[in-house]
Amino acid sequence: MISLTIAWLALPFFLGFIIYLVPKLDRYLALTIALVSVAYSFVLFSQKNPLTLKLLDNFGVTLIADQLSAFFILTNALVTLAVIIYCWPTDKTAFFYAQIAILHGSVNATFICADFVSLYVALEVLGIAAFLLIAYPRTDRAIWVALRYLFVSNTVMLFYLVGVALVYQEHHSFYFAGLQGSAPEALALILLGLLSKGGIFISGLWLPLTHSESESPVSALLSGAVVKAAVFPLARCALVFEEVDPVVRFFGVGTALLGVSYAVFEKDVKRMLAFHTVSQLGFILAAPEVGGFYALTHGLVKSALFLIAGVLPSRKFKELKQTPINTKVWIALVIASFSISGFPLLAGFGAKVLTMKNLVSWQIIGMNIAALGTAISFAKFIFLPPGGEEKKLHFGFWGAIILLIGGLFVANGVYYNAYTLENTIKPLATIFLGWLAYLFIFQRSALILPRYLEQFDHLIGMMSLVLILLFWMVWTWSPGGAL
């Protein structure tokens, strides 16, 4: 199993290099990478005990692959597979597929890292590959958005690296366990880096512009899989350290409410989806012990929605209300919206029920408000008019949508115990109330929330404020001011 893990980890980087040498095989090699990751995730699901691999024992450089890793790896694999299928009939170059391969491999690496230095390397490689994909169209706008992302990413990883250095100075190890007994400033800096990199709370408000302005397949990759690379270690640390758990849960609730507050009032399709990614990441962190299943359902839904957004006749909800949508596209849009709203028979239902059952008492009100906001947000899609002119869409689009939405139906069986009368009534009531609120209140609202928190010159300031908040939380919530 150890040899298999090393081979699986190295394969995307090796085949990514081969794509440069043999560009005619670009699609096939990228497809192979995604399929191997699907297979490896199922192998992990079958393993009862976690796989631990120590690379540099004296420095605590360690890899751990377990059931939590399997959910995130499967999410990355299916999202990548869908994007490759979507791009298959297009004129994407070998460079594009090579970057997808490198991005896929680095995201996978973050899901099995159990030490801070290997996680840092994986996140940095991921950041470069994401930057190149965002800038792929080579327009002035795309290059600016990509450079903005790269600058923010490098800045937050500098905070993270300083925190890692403080942990190593204290324990002479990079292993996650080094957080135990470390100074509050070390934990605050590490958490700030991961929260910001993952698009969590106000320090992660670089995300809406980046995801909404990227090409649809790149947006699907970013929202479906890439941001989870920083969310995973937060969930892992929350499960290992009791002192970290309330901090992660707090930011889970905070980002769920922040993201959905913007999504409810957003008038642009892709920006609404991007803000909702911020919100849904909060659901993953609000209940870390079941975050893997929620990450899978969110990855499938959000990737499908971003791909569908790319074929809609407009990005403006106001124009879409007056322009009927292709019926087949509308059906796919409604199914995905139902799933993320928590409708039965789709994976989003089980994921939401499971998450709500694993909340602590102080989270319940906030997360129920966020769930209601989700229903309001996606009512914008559900009540759009179908019956538009038939538009010929390439087979790659339908292949990707069938894979992603089919995955929602299949994954629905993961938590079949959710189907009790009590569990079913509450989500349906939430969706119904959300639809009523949309039809009678928010549909007529002309309110647009200010965007100054997203502005480039405010992003670093927001990080500084979150760092102060984190330091205060760690200092006051930890016995004796240390973990």
N, C-alpha and C positions, 0 to 999 in steps of 0.2 A: 504493500500500500504506500510505503514511503517513496519507493521508486516511481510509482504511478503519479503521485502528487508532484514530485519534482519535474517529471516529464510534462504533466499537464500545465504546470506553472511556466515552464520555459517555452512550450510550443507556440504561443501567440507571438512571442518576440522572434523566434527562429523563423516562423512562416512569414511574419511581417517583413523580415529581411529578404526572404526568398521572393516575395512579391516584387520588390525592387529589381531583382535579378531577372525574374521571369514574369513580366507584367501581364502577359496573356492569361495567366492562371490566377489573376488577382481575386476574382469573384469566388472561384472554387476553393482557394486556400482560405479565404476569409470565412466562407461557409463551413469548411472543415473545422476551423477553430471554434466556432459557435456550437457546432454539433458535439464536439469532444467535451466542451464545458457542460452541455446538457447531460451527457452520459456520466461525467464525473460527479455532478451534483446528485444524481440518483445513487451512485455508489456510496456517497457520503450518507445519504438518507438511510441506507441499509446497514451502516456501521453503528453498533450500539455504543461504542466508546470513542471519545475524541482521539484524533490522531495528533500526536505531539512530535515535532521535529526540531531539535536544537542544532542550529547552524554554528554559532560561536558561543559555546557554553559559558566561557568566562565573561562575556559581555551581555549575556541574556538575550541574544538574538534568537528568537523562537517563532516557529509557525505552529498554529493550532487549527485543525479543520474538524468541525463538528456539525451538529444539526442546524445551529444558527447560521453557520457559514453556508450550508447547503442551500438554504432558502435564498440568500443573497446571491450566491453563484448562479443558481437557476434563473433568478431574475435577470442578471446580467446576460446570461446566455440567450434567453428567449428574446429579450429586447434587441440584442445585437443581431440575432438570427432574423428577426422581423425587419430590421433596418437594411440588412444585406439583401433580403428578398425584395424589399421595396425599391432599392436602388439598382437591382439587377438589370432591368431593361433601359436604364438611363445611361448617360454618357460619362458617369463618374470615372475618374482616372485611377490608375494603379496607386498613385500617391494617396488618394482618399481611402482606399481599402487597406493600405499599409498602416495608415494612422488609426483606422478602426481596430486593426489587429493589435497594435501597440496599446491603444486605449483599453481594449478588452482585457489584455493581459495584466495591465497595471491595476485595473479595477478589481480583477480577481485576486491579485496579490494582497490588496488591502483587506480582503475578507478572510484571510488566514494569518495575517500578521498578528503576533502577540507581543511585539516589542516596539518601542517608539522609533528606533532608527530605521528599521526596514519599512515601517509604515511611512516614515518621512520620504524615503526614496520612492516608494510606490506612488505616493500622492504628488510628488514633484514630476515624475514621468507622466502621470495622468494629466497634470496641468498643462504640460507642453503639448501632448497629443490633442487635448481638448482645444487648446489655443489654435493649433493648426487647422482643426476641423471647423472651428467657428470662422476663421479667416479664409476658408477654402474658396468662397466666391470671388475673393480678391477685389471687392468693391470698397470704396472709401469707408462706407458705413460698417461693413463686416470687419475690416481691419481695425477700425477704432473700437468696436465692441470687443474684439478679441484681445487687443492691447489692454483695454480696461480690465478685462477678466484676468489677464496675466499679471498685471500690476497688483491687483487686489489679492490674487492667489499667492504671489510671492511675498507680499507684506504679511499676510496672516500666517504663512508658514515660517516666517522669521520669528514671530511671537512664539509659535509652537516650538521651534528649535531652541530658543532660549529656555523655555520651560523644560525641555528634554535635557539640556545641559545641566540644569539645576538638579534634576532627578538623578542624573549620572554622578554628579559631584557628591550627592548624599549617599548613594547606595552602590556606586561603581557597577551599575547594571542598567541596561535599557529595557528590561522586561517590564510589562505592565504592572507587575506587583510592586515595582519601585514607587508607585504612587502612595503606598501605605507608609505613613510616617514622613512623607516629604513636606517641605514648606508650603504654606498656602499659595504663595506667589507662583510656585512651580505648577501646581494643579490649575490655577487660574489661567496661566499663559497657555498651557496645553489645551484646556477646554476652549479657550477663546479661538485658538487656531482651528480646532475641529468644528466648532459651531459656525465660524465664519466660512470655512471651506465648504461646509455642507449646506449653506444657505439658511441657517437657523436664526430666527429672531431678527432684530434690527441690524445686527452686524452682518447678516447674510442678504441684505437687500440689493446686492449686486445681481442677484439671480433673475428677477423679473425681466430686466432689459436684456440680459445675456441670452436667456432661453427664448424670449419672444422674437428677438431679431435674428436668430440663427436660422438656417435652412430647416425645413420640417424634419428630415431624418436626423439631423444633428440635434435639434430640440428634443426629439424622441429619445435619443441616446442620453442626453444630459439629464433630462427630468426622469427618465425611466430607470437609469442605472448609475450614472456617474456621481450625482450628488450623494448617493447612498454610500459611497466609498468613505466619506468622512462621518456619516451617521453610524455606520457599523461599529467602529471602535468606541463611540460614545455609548452605544447599547452594550457592548462587551464590558466596558469598565463599570457601567451601572450594575451589571449582573454580578460582577466580582467584588465590588466595594460598596458596602452599605452606605458609606458617607457620600459617595458620588451619586447614588441612585436618586435622592430627592432633588439634587441640582439638575440632573438630566430630565427628570419628570417635570420640574418647574419650567424649564425652557421648552419642553414638549408642549405643555399647555399654552405657554406664551406665544410660541410660533404658530400653533394651530389657530389661535384667535386672531393674531396679527394678519396672517395670510388670508384667512377667510373674510376678514373685515374689508380688505382691499378687493378680493375677488367678487364679493357681492355687488360692489358699485362699479366694477370695471366694465368699460364699454367695448374694449378690444378683445377679440377671441383669444389670441395667443398670450396676451398679457394676463387675462383672466386665468388661463391654464397655468401660467408660470407662477402667479400668486398662489394658486391652489396647490402647486407643488410645495411651496413654502409651508402651507397649512398641513398638508398630508404628511410631511416629514415630522411634524409635531405629533401626529398620531402614532408614528413608529416609536418615538422617544417617550411618549406618555406612558407606555406599557412595554418596557424593553424586553421582558420575558417572552412576549408574543410578537415582537417587532418584525421578526423574519417573515412570518406569514403576511403581515400587513404590507411589508416592503414588496413582496411578490405580487400581490393584487394591485397595489398602486403602480408598480412598474408596467404591468400589462395594460392597465387602463390608460395611464397618462401617455404612454407611447402611442397607443391607438388613437387617442384624441389629438395629439399633435400631428400625426400623419393625416388624419381626417381634416384637421384645420387647414392643411396645405392645399386641399382640393375644394374648399368651400368657395363660393363666388365672391365673398368679401370677408375681411377681418372685422368689420364693424357690425355689432349686433343690430343696430338700427337699420342698416341696409339688408341684413339677412332676414329680418322680419317681413320685408317687402319683396323678397326674392325667394320663391320656393326652391327647396333643395332637392336634388336627385333623390328619389325615394329610397334606393338601396343605401346611399350614403347616409341618409337621415336615419334609417333603421340601425345602422352600425353606430351612429352617433348617440342614439337613444339608449341602446344596449349598454354602451360604455358609461353613459351618464347614470343609468339605473344602478350599475355595479358600484360606482364610486359613491353614490348616494346611500347605498346599503340595502338595495332591493333584494328580496329572496330569490333563490335559484342561481345567483351569481356570486362569485368569490368575495366580492366586496361586502356582502351581507355577513358571512361568517367571520371575516376579518374584523368588521366593526363590532359585532357581538363579542368576540373573543377579547378585543381591546377594552371594551367597556367593562367586561367582567374582571379585568386585571388592573383597574384603576384603584388608587387609594381615595379615601373619602373626600379630601380637599380638591381632587381633580374633577369630580363628577360633574359639577355644574358647568365648569368651563368647557369640558369636552362635549357635553350635550349641546351647548350653545354652538360650538364649532361644527357638530354634526348637523344641526339645523341650518347653519350657514352654508354647509355643503349642498344640502337639498335646494336651498334658494339659488345658489350659484348655478347649479346644473339644470335648474328649471329653465334657464335661458336657452339651453340647447333643446330640451324636450318639447318646448312649446313653439319652436320654429316651424314654419309651414313646409310640409313635404310636397311632392308632386312636381318638382321642377323638371326642366328639360334634361333628357337623358344625355349624360356626358360620358364619352368613352374614356375610361381610365385604364391604364396599363395593368397587365396581370400582376406586376410586382406589388402594386397597391393592394389589390384584393387578396393576394397571397399573404401579405403581412397582416392585414386586418383579420382574416380568417384565423391565422395562427394566434394572434393576441386575444381576440374575443373568444375563440374556441378554448384558449387557456383559462379564461374566466369561468367558463362552464365546468371544465374539468377540475380546476382547483376548488370549485365549490364543494367537492366531496372531502376536502381535507378536514373540515370541522363540521361534520354532519350532525353532531350533537347540538348545534345551534338551533336546529329546527324544533323548537318547542313553541307552544302558543304564546307564552310570555315574551320570549325572545323575538317572535315574529311581529307581534302587535306594536311594540315600541318603535322599531325602525320604520314600519309603515306609517305610524302616526307622525313620526318626525318628518318623513318625506311629504305627507299630505299637508302638514302645517307649513312646510317650506314652500310648497307649490302655492298655497293660499297667500302666504306672505309675498311671494314674487308677483302673483297676478294682481293683488290689490294694493301693494305698497311699492315694492322695488322696481316693478316694470315701468312705473311712471316716474321714478326718481331720476332727477337730472344731476344729482350730487356726484362730483368727481373728487376723490381724495387727493390731497397734494402729493407731489412726487419729490419734494426736496430731500427726503431721507434717502432717495435712490441716487441723488446727484453725486457725481464722482468726487467732488471736493468735500462731501459730508461723510462718505463711507468710512474713512479712517477715523474720523471723529466718533462715529457710532461704535466702532470697535473699541476705542478708548473708554467710552462710557460702559460698555458691556464688560470690559476688563475690570473696571472698578467694582461693578456689581458682582462679578464672579469672585473677586478677592474678598469682598464683604461676606458673601454667602458662605464661601469655604471657611473663612476665619470664624464666623459666628456659629455655623452649623457643625463644626468639627470640635470634638473635645480637646481643650487645651490649645486651640488654634492650629492644630496640625492633624493630619489624617492618621 
